[in-house]
Amino acid sequence: MALGGTRNGIMRTKSVERSIADTDEPDSRLRKDLTTWDLIVFGVAVVVGAGIFTLTASTAGDVAGPSVSLAFVLAAIACALAALCYAEFASTVPVAGSAYTYSYAVFGEFIAWIIGWDLVLEFAVAAAVVGKGWSEYLQTVFTQFGADVPTTVPIGGIDVDWGVLLLIAVLTTLLVLGTKLSSRVSLVITSIKVGIVVFVVLLGAFYIDVANYSPFIPPAASGGDEADTGLQQSLLSVLGGGANSTYGVYGLLAAASLVFFAFIGFDIVATTAEETKDPQRSLPRGILGSLAIVTVLYVAVTLVLTGMVPYTDLQTSPDGDRATLATAFALNGVDWAATIIAVGALAGLTTVVMVLLLGQVRVAFAMSRDGLLPHGLSRTGTHGTPYRITVIVGAIVAVVATLFPIGALEEMVNIGTLFAFVLVSIGVVVLRRTRPDLPRSFRVPLMPLVPILAVLACLWLMVNLSVETWLRFVIWMAIGIAVYFAYGRSHARLGRSD
């Protein structure tokens, strides 16, 4: 195959050889500083966040009951199947961009743009949503220590969230100064939050009442309120004629799709391929190792949580207050644990936002190096990082998170990630057939069974997302297609070199 790949309009592909060759361009070369341990730290850092302290409780109370632990297992299985596909791709094509770069080599430029546009949505919205959560926990920590300091203040009729603005400004600066420095900071903070999670699990185990596990899958709720019907109803329950997605089997499946948000980010490890010293060996270990660690932590927390109190005590209150892990401890008279949980959540969210920003920057960097975004954004500075795109991404996320309410967009992150997983799982099969000659230090076992199962599992989770989320996703993709034909197609380096 030619170094450039095949060129046929919007379906032109960029060969693996050319993708690897582009990593040596002097003005856009990334520094190779990362080891296997760094990748595992990044994976755990981005996955273990506030979700373990908040999402577990609200999902148990409102959607799945005690079976929320099983929902985490189902979501983890889907992630593991996709992770195996990511591991083969990352070891075969050790280039920044993750699913975007893989799609360019397999499906062609148009699909690569679509998945890149999709990842832009995933990482940007996730960083903004999680950053908002960080600011809320910062205010909670202030309150726990006796200081009433609001992190959102009205300025000129607009609510300005100075907490998230401060966080993103600091993290953007760290990412500009170097990926290795970011990894060291992440290691310290991740160690703190994992330690707090383990402490919470051990403490909560003393308050478990096995009677709270029954019924493990509560009977489906009859009727339901507005939140469970209409556009907020899962697509699967609509197609299957289910009344709503609260409890029962539909609730369990809907919960698996919701808690999938808690696993978002392990794929970001693949975006650092170009900065890894030994990508063929380190990337598979980093991806699979981090996923294994966080799955154990999540299941342990959910089992302890639903064993401490009846799931009905974790339902969202009429005024909209959602239960958290601290709620279970408060109901058992352990109020002081709320302070520890708040500090753990704050630490957890710090690294989540940092790694999400890292993933966003690396995808945009790869797209700009290919000309689908302005090529000048791919320049690297003295620290070996793409400083221009890092500052721009940080500024955009900071403005959005500081000035706009974006909590309703959480599910957009899920559907975007699942869409990327589907393409990567299909792509690994296609590349195995079209380029069997490529060296692969890691191979997906039971090919093509595992990728097929990964696709089915991800599609299954996608249809359990709400109709409203699907409509928003389609609109975002339509905007992306318009941008591609207006700019990307005519500026792509692969096309211009033809």
N, C-alpha and C positions, 0 to 999 in steps of 0.2 A: 504494500500500500504506500502511496506517496506520503511524503512528510506532512503535507497540509491536510490530507484527507480527501473526501469526495466533495465536489461542488456541483450542486444542482438546485439553484434557487434557495428558497427558505429551508430546504431539507439538507443543505450542505453540512457535512460532518467535519469535525476537527479531530484529526488522528491523535491517538494517545502519544505518539512520538512527538508531534508538534506541541501538544500541551506541555509535555515534560521539557522540551527544548525552550519554550517560552519562559520557563522559570529561571533561566540563566541570563535574561536580559538585564544589563547593568542598572538601568534606571528604575526597574521594578522588581528587583531581587529581594526576597525575604530572607531574614537571617535564620539559620537552622540551629535552634537552641534547645528544643524540647526533647525530653526522654519519655519512656513508657510511664514513669511515675507522674510526670507533668500532665500527661494526657488523662490518666485516671483521676488526678486531682481536678482537672477541668471538668471531666464528666460528672463526678460526684458534686462538684461545686455548683454546676448549673441545674442539676436535677433535684438535689435536696434543698428546697427553699421553704417558703411559708406554706406551701401546699401540704406539707407533712403536719403542720400545726393547725391549719384551718380547713383545707379542702376535705380532709378525711372526716372531720366531724360533721360538716354541713351535708356532705354526700350521704353519710350514714343516716342522718336524721331525716333528710328530705327525699331520698331517692331509693336507697338499697337496704337500709337497716344493717344488721350484723354482716350481711353478705358483702359489704363493701370490701372486706379483705379478699374475697374471691374476685371481686371486680378488679382489684389491683393485680391479682395474679393473671387474669385474662388480658389486661392491658400490657402486662410485662411479657407475656407470651408473644403477643403481636409485635412488641418492640424487639424481642430477642430474635424472632424470625427475620425482621428487617435488618437488625444489627449484623447478622451473619452476612447478609448481602452487602451492607456498607463496608464490612471488614474486607471482603474480597476486592471490592472496587477500590477502597482506599489503599490497599497494598499493591494494587495493579497500576493505579493512576495516582501517584502521590503528589497531587497538585491542589492548590487552594480552590475553593468553590464547591466542594462536596457534590451534591446531587446535580447542580448546574453543570459542572465540568463533566460529570459522567454522562449526562444526557446529551451534551454537545458531541461526545465521541460516539454515541450509540444511535440516538434518534434524530440528530440534526439540530441546526441553529434555532429554528422556530420553537421546537419543544424545549430546547435549552433555555431560551428566553422566557418561555412560560414558567418553567420551574424556577428560574432565577427570580422572576417577578413574584412568584408564589413565596419563595424564601424571604424576599424583602418584606413581604407582608408578615410572615410568621415571626421573624426575629424582631422587627420594629415594633409590632403590636405587643409581642410578649415582653420586650424590654420596657415599654411604656406602662403596661398593665402591672408588671411586677414592681417597677419603680414606684408606682402609686401605692402599692401595698407596703413597700419599704417606708414610705413617708408616714403612712398610717401607724405602722409599728413604732416608728421613731417617736411619734406623739404619745403612744401607749407607754413606751419606756420612760419618757419624761414624767408621765402621770404616776407610774409605779414608784418613781423616786421623789414624788411630792411636788413636782413642778408642772404647772398648767401652761404649757407652751404649745399653742396650735401651730401645725405645720402648713396650714392653708389659711391665707389671710386675704380679705377683699381689698383690691387696689383698682380704683377707677371703675367700680362696678363689675370687675372680673375677679373670680377666685383664683389666686395665684398660689400654687403649691411650691413653696420655697424648698421644702425637704427633698423632693425628687430632683429639683434643679441642682441642688448642692451635690447630691449623689452622682448624677450623670456627669457633672462637670469634673468631679474628682476621678471617676472611673475612666472617662475619656482621656484625661491627662496621663493616667497610668498606662493605657493602651498605646498612646503615642510614644511613651518612653521605652517601651519594649515588651514583647510577649513573655520573655523569661521573668522580668520583674513582676508582671501581672500574675504569673504562675506562683511566684514566691508569696505574694500577698494573698493570693487565693488559698494557698496551702495553709497559712496561719488561720485564716478565717474559717476555712472548711473544717479544720481540726476542732475548732471551738464548737461549731454547730453540730458536728457529728457526735462530739462528746456530750452535748446537751441532749440530743435525741436519745442516746443510749441511757443517759441518766433518767430521762422521763419514762422510758420503757421499763427500766428496773424499778423505779418508784411506783409506777402505775400498776405493776404486776401484783403488788401487795393488796390492791383494792379490787381485784377481779372477782366477780360473782358469776359463775358459769350459767346461772339461770338467765342472765341477760343475753345469752347467745341464742335463746329460743323465743320465737321461731327464727332460724338462721336466715331464711328468705321469707320475709313477711308477706302475707297475702296482698294482692294488688288492691290499691285503694279504689273505691268506687267513685265515679263522678270526677272529682278533681276540681281544682280551681283554674283560673285563667292561665296561670303559669304553666300548667300541664297540658294545655290544649291549644288549638290554632297553630300559629306560626312557631310557638315555643315547643310544640309537641315534636318528638323525634320522628324523623322520616320513616323509620321502620314501623313505629306504632301506627302511623297514618296508613301505610301500605297494608299492615296486618290487621287493621280494624280495631286496634287496641284503644281503650277509652283514654288512657293517659300513660305516662311513664313513671308513675310513683309506685314503688315496691313491686313485688311479684317478679316474674321473669323479665318483663320489659324494663322494670326498674333496675334490675341487676345489669342488663345489657347497656342501658342508658348510663348507668354509673361507670361502667368500664370505659365508655367513651369520654365521660367527664373527667375521670381520674387520669386518663391518658395525658391530660394537661400536665400532670405532676411528673411525667417522664420526659417532657419536652426538653430537648437539649443534648441528649447523648450523641445525636448525630453531628453536633457542632464539633465534636472531637475530629471528625473527618475533615472539617474545613481547615484544620491546622496541619494537614499532611505536608505541605510545602515547608513548614518550619520545624519538622521533626528530623532528628539526626538519623534514625534508622526506621523510616516509615513502614517498610515491609514487615518488620517484626513488631514495632511498637504500636502501630495503629490498631490492628486487630485486638491486641491485648488491652489497649486503652479503652476501646469501645465496649468490648464484652465484659471487661473487668469492672468498669464503672457501673454498667447496667446491673450486674450481679449484686454489687454492694448495695445499691439504692433499693433494689427490689426487696432484699432482706429487711432493710430498715422500714420500708413502707408497710410491709405485711405485719411486722412486729408491732408497729405503732397502732395499726387498725385493730389488731386482735386485742391489744391492751385497752384501747379506747372503748370499743363496743362491749368489752367485758366489765368495765368500770361502772357504766350506767346503762339503763334501758335506752334503746335507740330513740324512743319517742321523746326523751329528754333533750335530744340533740336537734329537734326540729327548729326551723327558723321561726322566730316569734312573729306575731301579727304586725308589729311595727318594722319588720325587716331585719332585725338583728340576727346574724347567723352565729351558730354555735362554733366554738373552737375547741382545741384540745384543752385549753385552760378551763372551759366550761365543765368538763368531766371532773377535773380536779377540784373545782369550786364546789360541785355537788357532793363531793366526798370530804369537804371541809379542809382541803389542802390549798388554801388561797395563795399561800406564799409561792406556790409553784408557777403561778401566772407570771411572776417577774422573770423567772428563769426561762419560761417558754417565750416571753416577749423578746428577751435578749437573744435567744436562739433563733427566733424568726428573723430578727433584724440582721443578725450575722448571716443567716442563710440567704436572705434576699440580696444582700450586698454582692455576693459572688455570682448569684444567678444573673443579675443585671449585667455584671461585667462580662461574663462569658457570652451572654446573648448579644451584647454589643460587638464582641469579638467575632462571633459568627456572622453577624450582619455585615460587618466591615469586610471580612474575607470573601464573602459572596459578591459584594459590590466591587471589590478589588478585582476579582477574576473577570467579572463582566466588563469592567472598564478596560482591562488589559486586552480583551478581545474586541474592543471598540463598540460594544453594544451600549455602553455608557461612555461619556467623554473620556478619552484615553488618558488625559492629563491627571485624572484622579488616581491612576495606578502608580504614580511615582512614590518611591520610598525615600525616606530621609536618612539622617546619620544614625538613627537607632534601628534601621532595618525594618521599619514599619511604614505602611501606607498612610502617612500623616494627614494628607489632604482629605481622603475619604473618611478617615477616622473622625476628624473634627466635624465634617459635614454631617455624618450619621449621628454623632453625639448631639449636635445642635438641633437637628430635626426631632430626634426622640425627646430631647429636653423640652423643646417648645410644646410638642404635642402633650407630653405627660404633665407639664406645668400648668397648662391653660385649659385643657379639655377633659371632660369626664369620659373615660374609655372602657369602663368595666364591662359594658355590654358586649364588647368585642372579644372576650376571652375565648369563646368557641372558635373564632376565626383562626386562632393559632392552631387548634387541634386539626381542623380540616386541611389547613395548609400543610402541616407536617405529614399527615396521613397521605395526602396526594403525592408528596415527595417520596415517601416510603414505597408507594405503589410503583412509581416510575423506576426507582432504583432496583426494586426487586425484579421487575421485568427486564430492565437493562442488563443485569448481571447474567441472565440467561442468554440474551441476544449477543452480548460481547463474547461469551464463552463459545458461541457457535461461529461468529464472524471473525474473531481473532483468537483462535486456539493457540497461536504461537506466542502470545504475550506471557512473560514470566509472572507467575502468581505464587507469592509466598504463602498466601492463605486461600483456601478454596472452600466454598460453601459445601457442606456435606449433603448427601442425598439429592444432588442436582437432577432434575429441576423441581423435586418435590418441595423442598424448603422454600424457594422463592414463590412457588404457586401458593403454598399455605400462607406466606407472608402477604401476598396480594389479597387473598380471600379474607384474611383476618383484618387487614386495614380497611378494605371495602366494607366489611361488616361493621366496624367501628364508625365508619363515615355515615352509613345509613342510620345510625343511632343518634346522629347529631340533629339539631332542630332544622325545620324547614327554613326558618329565618336565616340561619347560618349558611345554608346552601344558597339562598338568594343573594346574600352579601358576597359570597365567594364567586358566584357567576358574574356579578357586576364588576368585582375587582379584576377578574380574568379578562373581561371585555375591555376594560381600561388598558390593561397590559398589552393586549393585542393591538390596540390603537397606537400606543406608544411605540411598539416595535416597528410597525409599518411607517410611522411618521419619522422615526429617527434610527432605531437600531439596525434595520435591514440595510440601509444605505451607508451606514458608517462602520459596519462590521469589518474588521481587518481581514478576515478570511475571504469575504466577498471582494474587497478592494484589491487584494493581492492576486485575484483571479485574472 
